[in-house]
Amino acid sequence: MNISQYMQSSMRQISYLETKDSSYKLTDENGRKYKWDSLWNVGRLTYSKSLDYAIKAPDGSDIFPLGERGVSFWLWSKDTVAKNKDKLKFQQSKGGSWRIYKRIYASESVVSGSMLDKNIVKGNTTLYDK
């Protein structure tokens, strides 16, 4: 199987999973399934100072990642946030604090971190060739 055939097969699997994964209950204007997930790290990763910065809330205030400063951080870089504002949702609590959520599509969740993703990023297009 060459990389093109592998990718076509993977995309069919992703399409199938998008219709079967019940956690993706929302649908965008193009019919793609998605869900909202926190933009801040919730103890899954090691602290990164470059990801500990303020994001401007709709009211102009600064939002920092939830949790202890120097421990909590955003999952996206400043550049990624700037380029993907349309995939962010700002939600204000009754107490006035802000939380930021990122839109995650079912297809992104399935491919990201997979063998397909890792090998394409590394430029390895012959791994699956026979």
C-alpha positions in Angstrom: 0.0 0.0 0.0 1.4 3.4 -0.9 1.0 6.6 1.1 -1.8 7.8 -1.2 -3.8 4.6 -0.7 -3.1 4.7 3.0 -4.4 8.3 3.3 -7.5 7.5 1.3 -8.2 4.6 3.6 -7.5 6.8 6.7 -9.8 9.5 5.5 -12.7 7.0 5.0 -12.1 5.8 8.6 -12.1 9.4 9.8 -15.4 10.0 8.0 -16.9 6.9 9.7 -15.6 7.9 13.1 -17.0 11.5 12.7 -20.5 10.0 12.3 -20.1 7.4 15.2 -18.3 9.4 17.9 -21.1 10.7 20.2 -18.9 13.3 22.0 -18.9 15.4 18.8 -22.5 16.7 19.0 -22.1 20.0 17.3 -22.0 20.6 13.5 -20.5 23.5 11.7 -21.8 25.3 8.6 -20.0 22.7 6.4 -21.5 19.7 8.1 -18.3 18.8 10.1 -18.8 17.4 13.6 -16.9 19.2 16.4 -16.9 19.8 20.2 -15.5 22.5 22.5 -12.5 21.7 24.7 -10.5 23.8 27.1 -7.6 25.8 25.7 -5.7 25.6 29.0 -3.6 22.6 30.1 -5.4 20.5 32.8 -2.4 18.6 34.1 -1.7 16.6 31.0 1.6 18.1 29.9 4.8 19.6 31.3 4.8 23.3 31.9 6.0 25.5 29.0 6.8 29.2 29.8 6.2 30.2 26.2 2.6 29.1 26.5 2.0 31.0 29.7 0.7 34.4 28.5 -2.3 36.6 28.6 -5.1 36.5 26.0 -7.4 39.5 25.6 -11.0 38.8 26.6 -13.9 40.4 24.6 -14.1 43.1 27.4 -10.4 43.9 27.0 -9.3 42.2 30.3 -6.4 39.8 30.3 -7.1 36.1 30.6 -4.4 33.7 31.9 -4.6 29.9 31.9 -6.7 28.5 34.8 -4.7 27.3 37.7 -1.5 28.2 39.4 0.8 30.6 37.5 4.0 28.8 36.5 2.1 25.5 36.3 -0.8 26.1 34.0 -0.5 27.2 30.4 -2.3 27.4 27.1 -2.3 24.5 24.7 -1.8 26.9 21.7 1.0 29.4 21.0 0.3 33.1 20.7 0.6 32.7 16.9 -1.8 29.8 16.7 -4.4 31.8 18.8 -4.0 34.8 16.5 -4.5 32.7 13.4 -7.5 30.7 14.8 -9.7 33.3 16.6 -12.6 31.8 14.7 -12.1 28.5 16.5 -12.2 30.0 20.0 -15.1 30.5 22.3 -14.9 33.0 25.2 -17.2 32.2 28.1 -17.7 34.4 31.1 -18.9 33.0 34.4 -21.4 34.6 36.7 -18.5 35.7 38.8 -17.0 37.6 35.9 -14.0 35.3 35.2 -13.3 34.1 31.6 -12.7 30.7 30.2 -11.5 30.0 26.6 -12.4 26.9 24.6 -11.1 25.7 21.3 -13.1 24.0 18.6 -11.9 20.5 17.9 -13.2 18.6 14.9 -13.6 14.9 15.0 -11.2 14.5 12.1 -8.5 16.5 13.8 -8.8 14.4 16.9 -8.5 11.1 15.1 -5.5 12.1 12.8 -3.5 14.2 15.3 -0.9 12.0 17.0 -1.7 9.0 14.7 1.0 7.1 12.7 -0.3 8.9 9.6 0.2 12.3 11.2 3.6 11.5 12.6 5.0 10.1 9.4 3.7 12.9 7.1 5.1 15.5 9.5 8.5 13.8 9.3 8.2 13.6 5.5 8.2 9.8 5.5 6.0 9.0 2.5 7.4 5.5 1.9 6.7 3.9 5.3 3.7 2.1 3.9 4.9 1.5 0.4 5.5 -2.2 -0.5 
